[in-house]
């Protein structure tokens, strides 16, 4: 049975954007990193939210693209002839 959800605005839409200085962001990033690393449940919604915040504070550098996938070709028929 599905219960009706109350008419609530999600926190992320209701909160204003924080404009942090570089010093404030430098102080907050290690705290978030340590909190994420020490948490017992790394896939919990709470930790996912903290990872999103950390990603906004310190975005990861762009990774180099992966090399193209190798195509598989089955062996030729002549290579594995039966002897005998």
C-alpha distance (Angstrom), angle and dihedral (degrees) to the residues before:
residue distance angle dihedral
X1 . . .
X2 3.77 . .
X3 3.77 116.7 .
X4 3.79 119.4 -143.8
X5 3.77 111.9 -103.6
X6 3.76 116.8 -128.5
X7 3.77 115.8 -112.6
X8 3.80 97.6 -101.3
X9 3.77 130.7 153.6
X10 3.82 112.4 -129.3
X11 3.77 114.3 -110.1
X12 3.80 93.8 -119.7
X13 3.81 91.9 59.7
X14 3.77 95.1 45.8
X15 3.78 98.4 47.4
X16 3.78 120.7 87.5
X17 3.79 120.2 -124.4
X18 3.77 112.9 -92.0
X19 3.75 114.7 -130.8
X20 3.78 104.0 -155.6
X21 3.75 126.3 -175.7
X22 3.79 118.6 -125.2
X23 3.81 90.5 -104.2
X24 3.82 91.5 52.6
X25 3.80 91.7 47.7
X26 3.82 90.4 48.0
X27 3.79 89.3 53.8
X28 3.80 94.6 46.2
X29 3.83 98.3 46.0
X30 3.85 96.8 66.1
X31 3.79 90.7 46.5
X32 3.79 91.4 52.8
X33 3.81 91.8 44.9
X34 3.80 92.3 51.2
X35 3.81 92.6 45.7
X36 3.81 91.7 50.8
X37 3.83 92.7 46.3
X38 3.82 94.6 47.8
X39 3.80 97.0 46.2
X40 3.76 118.4 113.1
X41 3.79 96.0 -142.8
X42 3.82 109.5 45.0
X43 3.82 94.5 -179.4
X44 3.79 96.6 51.6
X45 3.82 117.8 122.8
X46 3.80 89.8 -116.5
X47 3.80 92.7 58.3
X48 3.81 92.3 42.5
X49 3.81 87.8 56.3
X50 3.80 91.1 50.0
X51 3.82 90.2 49.5
X52 3.79 89.4 53.0
X53 3.79 90.9 51.6
X54 3.79 91.2 47.9
X55 3.80 89.7 49.4
X56 3.78 89.8 56.1
X57 3.80 92.7 47.9
X58 3.79 96.5 45.8
X59 3.81 112.0 14.2
X60 3.79 115.3 -159.7
X61 3.81 115.7 -112.1
X62 3.78 116.1 -102.0
X63 3.77 112.8 -91.2
X64 3.77 124.0 -129.3
X65 3.81 112.3 -102.3
X66 3.78 117.1 -98.9
X67 3.80 118.7 -106.4
X68 3.81 115.3 -99.4
X69 3.78 116.1 -84.9
X70 3.77 117.4 -98.7
X71 3.75 115.3 -114.5
X72 3.77 117.7 -125.2
X73 3.78 118.5 -132.2
X74 3.78 119.0 -176.2
X75 3.80 115.7 -123.4
X76 3.77 117.4 -87.6
X77 3.78 117.4 -99.1
X78 3.81 95.0 -122.0
X79 3.77 94.6 58.6
X80 3.78 96.3 68.3
X81 3.81 104.4 42.8
X82 3.77 119.0 162.9
X83 3.74 115.2 -110.1
X84 3.61 122.6 -140.2
